Amino acid sequence: MIEVTSLVKTFSDRHSDRVKAVDHVSFKIEEGRFYTLLGPSGCGKTTTLRCIAGLEKPDSGEVEVAGTMVYSSTTGAFVPAYRRAIGMVFQSYAIWPHLTVFENVAFPLRVGKQRYSAEEMRRKVQNALELVELGGLESRMATQLSGGQQQRLALARALVREPQVLLLDEPLSNLDAKLRERMRVELRELQRRLRITTLYVTHDQIEALSMSNVIAVMSAGVIVQEGPPREIYMHPKTQFVAQFIGSTNQLAGRMRGLQGEGACQVETDVGKLSCGMAKDIPVGSEVVVVVRPENVILHTGKPSGVENVVEGKVTTVMFLGEYLDCTIELGRNVVRTHQPHSLQLRRGDAVWVELPSSGCLALSAEELPIAGGIQPDTSDTKNPRLQPD
């Protein structure tokens, strides 16, 4: 339904240098799927979306939407945005404040190439509003709606033309935390009901993990990993993905040997650890062992017959209701862990830390992680057209 091939888009920065915001990006979205571009600010995800929508003209590559080649650098094809079979919801919603709810939704029908009778327009607007549960608010001014209702209004306007593809650019970022959580569920259920092919752009890992069929993690203009949410979270292929998707502990070490297919042994500051491997890593190479906080197991006494056990000391304990958020000192290293709230722990307690081999993953240390998962900002904040993302 959407196919992007070797897409390239560059911008000029404030020094007139060319910045490659999208660098030969390729992916395919099957009909009816919910596909998410996930990444930090400046990674190129919004630029990719805007190229698909026709709001930016790429430098090279191909974009096919609903069986139509809407852009091709080879043939010179470029279909304008209003002729593409898409509906789009912007981060700012782009709602007309001086128009009623009805007129906001009817706007795409009034300016489109196809003409509708008053009755057809009323029916289409009414159907779109009913889909997003705004029926009965047709005469209300857009500015009289709550934040969640405005988000639904923008969605109704995108759906009124019955597009084959829906493009969503961080549509929940302006909502408060509880409303954002509710709208995630409502939006995903609406997409499932309509079976509309959806491309979603976000920097929020929770949105991506909870809503998507497929996630593509972007960094510096390229897709660094693509796959189902569980695979992206449980089996990151790079340090960047491991660090950006959720919390993770990292222990530096050196590959000491293989222990069968997809398993290895790593020498670290805290001792030898048995781990899984995302890909083949040569023996002797520097690696980083990553383990999620929820995979770390604490014991108040030394367990017997268990591998990957290290003695440590509790440095902090925070009660968060559903669980304890703890940090444990392991020599020069500190690991974070989530434990059941029933566990009685105090700062300074001696504990035994189990790092299960099934929860440890060795990654090559050649790729240095980016602090906080944030890319350098090369955008021109004064000119939004020059912003890579």
N, C-alpha and C positions, 0 to 999 in steps of 0.2 A: 504493500500500500504506500509506503514511503521508502525510497531507496536513494541513498546519498553515496556518491562515488568520488573519491579523491578530491574532496572539496577544499579549496584554498581561498582564504580571504585575508588581505593585509590592509593595514591602516598606516597613515603617517602620524608619528608622534610629534610632540612639541618641538623636537629638534629636526624635524623633517626626515627622520629615519623611518624606514618601513618596518612595521611590527606585524609579524605573522600571527594573527589572532586565531585562525583556523588553519591547521597544517596537514593537508592531505587526509582529511577525515572521511571514513567510509563506514556505513552501517545500513542495515535493512530492518524495517519494522513490518511485521506481518499484519494482515487485516485483523482488526478487533483487539490488538494488543495494546498494553499500556507500557510505554517505553520512556525511561527517564535518563536525561543527561544530568549527571551529578558532578559537582566540582566546586572549588573555591572561586572567589572573585578573580576575574581576569583570565580564567582558563579557556574561554572561547565558547562556552555552552550557549549563551544568549545570541552571540553572533551567528552560530550555526542555525539556531531557530529562526532568526531573522532572514537568513539566506533562503531557508525552506519556504518561509512565508512570502518572500519576494520584496521584503522591506530593505534588503541589502543585495547588491549584485556581486556575486563572487568573482574572484580573479580567474579561477579555473575549476574544472570538475564537472559533475553532472548531478542534477536533482530531479527525481521522478516522483510525482505525487498522484496517487489514484490512477495509475496507468498512463499518465501524461508527462512527457518530458518538459518540465517547466523551466529548466535551465541546462544548457550544455555549452561549454566553451568550444567544443569541437564543431558543432553546427551553427553556433551563434544564437540559439534559441533562448528567449527570455520572456516568459509569460508574466505580465504584471500581477501584482498581489490580488487585485479585485477580480481577476479571472481564474484564480486558483481555487480548487475545491476544498477550501480550508475555512475554519472558524478559529479566531484567536482571542485569548484573554491576556491582557497586559498586566504587569505587576501593579500599575497604578489604577487599573480597571478602565481608565479613559472614559468615564461616564460623563454625559452632558449634564451639567448641574441645572441648566435652565429648562430642561425637558422633563416631562413626566416619565414614569416607568414605561408606559405603553410606547411613547414616542422614542425613548432610548432603544427599545427592542426593535421597533419598526424601522429605525433609521437605515440599517443595511438593505432592507427591502425597498425603501424609497429611492435610494441612490444607485441601486443595482441596475444592471442592463435589462433584466427581465421586469416587466410591468405586471402589477397585481391589482385586482379590483379591491374595493374597500372591504368587502366581505372576506375575500381570500386573505388579505393582510390581517384583518382582525382575528381570523381563525389561526393563522400561523403564529401570531404574537401570543394569543391565548394559550396555544399548545406549548410554546416555549416557556411561558411563565409557569404553567402547571408542572412542567418537568422539574423546575427548580423550586417549586413550592412557594411561588409568589403570586398565585392566582388571587384576584380580589384587590390587588394593589395597583391596578393599571393607572388610576388617576392620581396617585400620590407622586409628589415631586421626588426626584432622585436623591436630593439632599436630605430628605426626611427619612431615609432608610438607615438602618444600622450597618455596621461594617460587614457583618455576615450577609445581610440582604443585598448590599451593594456588590459583593462578590458574586452572589447568585444572579444579580441583574446582568453583570458583565458576561456571565456564562450563558444566560438566556439569549443575549444579543449575539453571541458567537454561534449558538445552536439554531437560531431562527431560520437561517437559510438551508438548514439540513445538510451541513457539510459532510464530506466523507472523511475528513481528517480534522482533529482538534489539536491546536497548539496552545500550550499553557506556559506562560513565562512567570515563574514564581508567584502564582496567584494568591497564595495564602500568607505571604510574608508581612502584610500590613495588619494581620489579625492578632488578637491577644492569644496567649498560649492555649487556654481552654477552648476558645472558639476555633482556633486552628486545628486542634485535635478532632473536634466534631466535624469540621468541614472536610478533613481528610477522608473520613468514613463516608460522608454524603457524596463527595465528588467521585470516589472510587465506585460506590454502588451505582451512581448514575451512569458512569462509563460502562460498567458491566451490563446494565440494563439496556443501554442503547447499542452496545457492541461497536462503539465508534473508535477507530484507530486514533490513539492519543500519544502525542509527544510532549513530555513534561520536563521543564527545566527548573532545577532547584540547587541550592547549596546545602539544604537541610537533609542530613542523612536519614533521619527518622521518616520524613516524607517519602524519600526514595525507597527505603526498605519496606515500609508498610503498604505502599500503593502499587508498586511496579511489578510487571511480569519480567522485565529485563532492565538492568541498570548498566549504563556506560559511564565509567568514571573518567573525567577529563582532567588533564593537567598540561599547562603550557601549549594549548592548541591541539593536543592529540588525545585520542582515546587510549588510556593505559590499561584498562581491563573492562571486559563486557561479559555479562552473564546474569543469571537469576540472583535475586537478593541474597538468598542463603549462601550461594557459592561465593559471591563478592565478600560477604562478611566472614564466612568460615575459612575461605581459602584465598586470601589476598595474594597476588603474584608479586607485588613490590612493597617496599617499605612505605612508599607514599600512600598506597591504597590501605594498608594495614593501619596507618596512623590517621588517615582522614576518615575512614569508616569506623566510627566508634572509638572507645578508649582501648589502648593496648599498652602492655608492658614490653620493653625491649631490653634484651641482654646480649651484649657483644660477646662474640666467641670465634672459634676456629673449627672448621670441619675436620673431624678426626677419622671418620669412617662411615661406611654404609651398613645398614642393618636390614637389608631386604629392599624390595621395591617400595619407593616412596618414603623410606625411613632412614634415619642417620643418627650419628652420635656427634655431639658438639662439646668442645671443651670451653667452659665459661669461667668467669671469676667465682661463681658459686659452685663449681664442680662440673662433672660430666652430665649432660642431659640427653636423653633419647627424645628425638623430635621427628615430625613429619617434614617432608620437603615439597615445596611448590613446583620445583623443577630440578633437574640434575645440577649439582654444584660440585666442582672438583674438590677432592680431598686436599686439605691444607689451606683452602680459601677462607678469607675472613667472612663471617656471616653474622646475622642478627637473629636471635631467637625471639619471636613475638608470641605473647600469650595474653588472652583477654582476661580482664579482671574476674569475670564470672566463672572462668575455668580454673582459677587458683583455689586450692582446698587447704584450709587451715586445720591443724591438729594440735591439741594442747599437750599431747604426749607423743613420743616418737613412734610412728607406725612401723610394723614389721612387714617384710615381704613386699614393699612398695618402692618403685623406682622414682627418680627425680624428686627426692625429698631433701630439703635444705633447712637448717636451723636458722631462725630469724627472731627479730624483736619487734613488737608492735610499737609504732611511732604515733599513729593517730587512729581514733575510732570516732566515726560520726554516725549517729542514729538518724536514718532517713525514712523511718516508718516501715517501708517494705523490706529494707535490708540495712546491713551495716556497711558503710563505706570505710575501708581500713587501708592504711599504708603500713607496709612491713619492711623493715630494714634487713637486707641480706648482705652483710659486709659493706662494700662500697655502693651497692645497688639498693634501690627502693622500688618495691612493686606495690601496685594498687590492687585491691580485691574487694569483691562484694560477697558478704556472708549473711546467713540467716540472722534475723534480728534476735532470735532466741539464744544465739551464741554469746556467752558471757566473756567479754574481753575488756581489758583496761590497758591504757598506755603503759609501756614498759614490760608487759608480759612477754615471756619467752614462748615461742610457738614453733611448730614444725610446718614448713610450707611445702605442699605437694604441688608440683607442676606436671600434671598428667601429660604423658607423651602424645595422647590423642588431641590435646589442646595446645601443644607447642608446635610452632612452624618455623623452620629455618629458611631465611631469605638471604640472598646475596647482599653483602654490604657495599657493593660497588655503587649502588644508587643511594645517594645521601638524602635523607628525609628533609623536607622543607618545614621549617619551624612553624608549628601551628597549622600546617596544611595550607598556608596562604602564599599565593604566587606574588612576585614583585608586581607592583602596580605601574604599568606603562601607559595607562590611559590618560587622555586629555579631559580633565573634569569640566573644562569650560565648553567643550564641544561634544555632545553625546554621540555624534556620529563617529568620533574618533576613539570611542571606548571599546576595547577589545571584547568586553563582556558587560 
